């Protein structure tokens, strides 16, 4: 029971770190290549943000699975 809670906590912390990393990289690329106006920011919120959240959960689950198989 406690082991499962610790595993889920580690999973969400890893997900948060991956999301923050993706947020910084995508933000840097967005400022570099996308013109600044409200329409492009709205597109970013509607389409790019959900993709980033999905990628962060997917990468975190793969990382946790790889590290738990090795341990």
N, C-alpha and C positions, 0 to 999 in steps of 0.2 A: 504494500500500500504506500508506504513512505518512499520507496524506491521509484514508484510510478509518478508520484508528485514531484520528486526531484528531477526525474527525466523530462517531465512536461515543462518544468520551470527552466531547465537548461535549453530545451527546444525553443521556448518563447524568447529567451535572452539571445540566443544565436540568431533567431529570426529578426529581432530588433536590430542587432548589429549589422546584419546583411542589408536590411532595409535602409538603415542610415548610410551605409556605404553606397548603395545604389542611388539614394537620394542626392548625395553629394556629386557623384559622377554624372548622373543625368542632369542635375542642375547646372553643373559646369558646362556640359555639352549644349544644354538648352540655351544658356546665355551666350555661348559662342556662335551658334548657327541659326537660332530661331529669332526672327524679329520680335521686338517687344510691343505687344498690344493685348487688349483684353481677349480677343478671339483665340490667339495662340495659347494664352494661359488657360482659357476655358477648355480647349482641346487637351491640354496637358492634364488638367484635373479629371476630365471624363475618361480619357483613354490611356494615358501614360501611367497615371497613379495606380489604377487597378492592375495593370500589367506588372508594375514594380512590386506590388504587394504579393501577387501570385508567384512571381519569381523568387521573392525572398522566402516565402513559405516552402516552395519546392526545393530551393537550394538548402534551406535549413534541415528539411526532412532527410535529404540525401546525406548531408554532413553528419547528422546525428546517427543515421543508420550505418554509415561507414565506420564511425568511431565506436559505436556500440558493438559492431561485429568484430572489431579488432580487440576490444577489451575483454 
